[in-house]
Amino acid sequence: MRARRLTGTVTSGLLLLGAASRAVGADSLAARHAPGRAVYEKWCAPCHDPGIIHPGTHALMTKYPNSTRASGLITAWTDLPATYVTFMVRHGISVMPAFRKTEISDAELAALAAYLARNTPTGR
């Protein structure tokens, strides 16, 4: 009986430790991507935030109606490599303008690309 209680206590402790480490991991991930999120909020959110009222989101919803990208919300995509983000930001596409280095510096672009690619498995 005592061994069972000890095992239960140890298991509970490990579960709490695991939950705490996931919370700390999420906080450190958010902190790591904070600079990229700030660039997104300034330059990208007006067109790419959630909702049909945002032209970039609406265009992507129309372009990918039957896929995992159907929401058009690029911050949730799981197949958005950082190199693609970098290319699109510098070159633009359709009505999306190209952003110059005087608007988004190379360092800011790297942070933005890392933020938007955070859900994409490495190797893509």
C-alpha positions in Angstrom: 0.0 0.0 0.0 2.8 2.4 0.9 4.7 1.6 -2.3 1.5 2.3 -4.3 1.2 5.7 -2.6 4.8 6.5 -3.2 4.5 5.5 -6.9 1.4 7.7 -7.2 3.2 10.6 -5.6 6.2 10.2 -7.9 3.9 9.9 -10.9 2.0 13.0 -9.9 5.2 14.9 -9.4 6.5 13.9 -12.8 3.3 14.9 -14.5 3.5 18.3 -12.8 7.1 18.7 -13.7 6.3 17.8 -17.3 3.5 20.4 -17.4 5.7 23.0 -15.9 8.5 22.4 -18.4 6.0 22.6 -21.3 4.8 25.9 -19.9 8.4 27.2 -19.6 9.1 25.9 -23.1 6.1 27.8 -24.5 7.2 31.0 -22.7 10.7 30.7 -24.0 9.4 30.0 -27.5 7.2 33.1 -27.3 10.1 35.2 -26.0 12.4 33.8 -28.8 9.8 34.8 -31.5 8.8 38.2 -29.9 10.9 40.2 -32.3 9.5 38.5 -35.3 6.0 38.8 -34.0 6.6 42.6 -33.6 7.6 42.9 -37.2 4.5 40.8 -38.2 2.2 43.1 -36.1 3.7 46.2 -37.7 4.0 45.2 -41.4 1.9 42.1 -42.0 -1.1 42.1 -39.7 -3.0 44.8 -41.5 -3.3 42.4 -44.5 -2.8 39.0 -42.9 -4.6 39.0 -39.6 -7.6 36.7 -39.1 -10.8 37.4 -41.0 -12.1 38.0 -44.5 -11.7 41.8 -44.0 -7.9 41.4 -44.3 -7.0 41.3 -48.0 -4.0 39.0 -47.7 -6.0 36.5 -45.6 -9.0 36.7 -48.0 -6.8 36.1 -51.0 -5.2 33.1 -49.4 -8.6 31.7 -48.4 -9.6 32.0 -52.0 -6.4 30.5 -53.4 -6.4 27.5 -51.0 -10.1 26.7 -50.4 -9.7 22.9 -49.9 -6.5 22.6 -48.0 -5.0 23.0 -44.5 -4.4 26.6 -45.5 -8.1 27.2 -46.0 -8.2 29.7 -43.1 -5.7 31.9 -45.0 -4.0 32.7 -41.7 -0.3 32.4 -42.4 0.6 32.5 -38.7 -1.0 29.1 -38.3 0.4 27.4 -41.4 2.6 24.3 -40.8 4.3 24.4 -44.2 5.8 27.9 -44.5 9.6 27.7 -44.7 11.6 30.7 -43.6 13.3 30.9 -47.1 9.9 31.3 -48.7 8.9 34.1 -46.3 12.1 35.9 -47.0 11.7 35.7 -50.7 8.0 36.8 -50.7 8.8 39.8 -48.4 11.6 41.0 -50.5 10.0 40.4 -53.9 6.2 40.6 -53.3 3.5 38.8 -55.1 0.3 39.9 -56.8 -0.9 42.9 -54.8 1.5 42.3 -51.9 4.3 44.8 -52.2 8.0 44.1 -52.0 9.5 45.4 -48.7 12.8 47.3 -49.0 15.6 46.9 -46.5 14.8 50.4 -45.3 11.4 49.2 -44.3 12.2 45.8 -42.9 15.9 45.3 -42.2 17.6 42.0 -42.9 17.7 41.2 -39.1 14.0 42.0 -38.8 13.2 39.9 -41.8 15.2 37.0 -40.3 13.1 37.3 -37.1 9.9 37.6 -39.1 10.7 34.5 -41.2 11.6 32.5 -38.0 8.3 33.6 -36.4 6.2 32.6 -39.4 8.1 29.3 -39.9 7.9 28.3 -36.3 5.2 25.7 -37.0 6.9 24.2 -40.0 9.0 21.1 -39.3 12.7 21.5 -40.1 13.8 20.1 -43.4 11.1 21.7 -45.4 
